[in-house]
Amino acid sequence: MRRDLRLDNVGRRYGIRGPWVLRGVHLAVTPGTLTRVEGANGTGKSTLLRLLAGLDAPSEGRITGRRRTAYVPERFPSALPFTAHGYLTHLGTIHGLSRRTAIRAAGEWLDRFGAAAHARTPMAQLSKGSSQKVAVAQALLAEPELLVLDEAWTGLDAAARTELERAVAERTAAGCAVVFVDHDPRRLAGAPDTTYTVRDGGLERRTRDTTAPYDGPQVVVEVQGPQGGQPPVEALGALVSTEETAPGTYRLTVPASHSDVVLRTLLTARPPWHVVKVQPIDKHAKDDHR
Ligand SMILES: Nc1ncnc2c1ncn2[C@@H]1O[C@H](COP(=O)(O)OP(=O)(O)OP(=O)(O)O)[C@@H](O)[C@H]1O
């Protein structure tokens, strides 16, 4: 997505005399950013996400700058006449992948989310959790430029939830804009570039400082830079706390879900950084010492 997806003075109501759910919404979604949308029940979060995903049209106003979009809906229609792998392959080809690439991507994403054993299971027979893994995989497999996630973590087991956080970090690092709603305030806490609250039909922008502090698993990455180099903290986003432990040696603390992306960014920097150590933090041990 090379330019922002823009909502200009967008309004949406259901039925010509229905109450306005959203009105006067201005929003720019920039490539490579992570945006969180929150708000009380029934305020219009899903309505906003469907507009962003292009599945619904505004009653007034304009949406411009649309790019290749993938969407995980709040309720995924699982009663489809496919096996899990067949469905993903089918969607992959619809998204423009060759059949061979789609078959491979379908297998890889099922594997990443721990659902490889269900590849041949008919969609209608999948458990809610497995069905949600397929919902998430279908959105990721075509490497979208805009990824819209409406409560996508709900129903996933802990390993798959972490994997989805990792996939979000990978997509944003690749320049994809990700917009998500999640009822858990700790979801990707500290990572969003922007958080909006839907209230009274409008969007209120919250600053980074007011989001919940990150409370999930963390990894310490110790790196040595090129002479006089500074870690590319900008490229790593707001995910990192940095400490220079010796001249040219830095200790970066990152959410575990983002450690792969951070490592890749450092190793592929020009000139590359030398990774001295990668160590998960045992948060409970740390807390016990307080
Ligand atoms: N297809 C529809 N037809 C009529 N009304 C709708 C439709 N979709 C949503 N609404 C109404 O629009 C309002 C906002 O709904 P929406 O689902 O966008 O809110 P939400 O913030 O996502 O809610 P929740 O947190 O409960 O998922 C609600 O009053 C809802 O009843």
The ligand as a Gaussian input file, in Angstrom:
#p B3LYP/6-31G(d) Opt

LIG

0 1
 N      -26.318000      -4.911000       9.222000
 C      -26.847000      -4.126000      10.161000
 N      -28.127000      -3.733000      10.072000
 C      -28.676000      -2.908000      11.000000
 N      -28.000000      -2.437000      12.071000
 C      -26.728000      -2.796000      12.217000
 C      -26.073000      -3.664000      11.276000
 N      -24.796000      -3.835000      11.671000
 C      -24.645000      -3.123000      12.816000
 N      -25.807000      -2.502000      13.137000
 C      -26.012000      -1.623000      14.285000
 O      -24.991000      -0.649000      14.293000
 C      -24.559000      -0.381000      15.616000
 C      -23.056000      -0.615000      15.691000
 O      -22.792000      -2.019000      15.505000
 P      -21.331000      -2.585000      15.383000
 O      -21.456000      -4.072000      15.263000
 O      -20.605000      -1.854000      14.340000
 O      -20.732000      -2.185000      16.803000
 P      -19.489000      -2.785000      17.604000
 O      -18.871000      -1.647000      18.322000
 O      -18.622000      -3.572000      16.697000
 O      -20.204000      -3.759000      18.626000
 P      -19.614000      -5.023000      19.452000
 O      -18.542000      -4.490000      20.349000
 O      -20.797000      -5.502000      20.209000
 O      -19.097000      -6.002000      18.429000
 C      -25.365000      -1.289000      16.546000
 O      -26.440000      -0.545000      17.040000
 C      -25.855000      -2.370000      15.617000
 O      -27.083000      -2.887000      16.047000

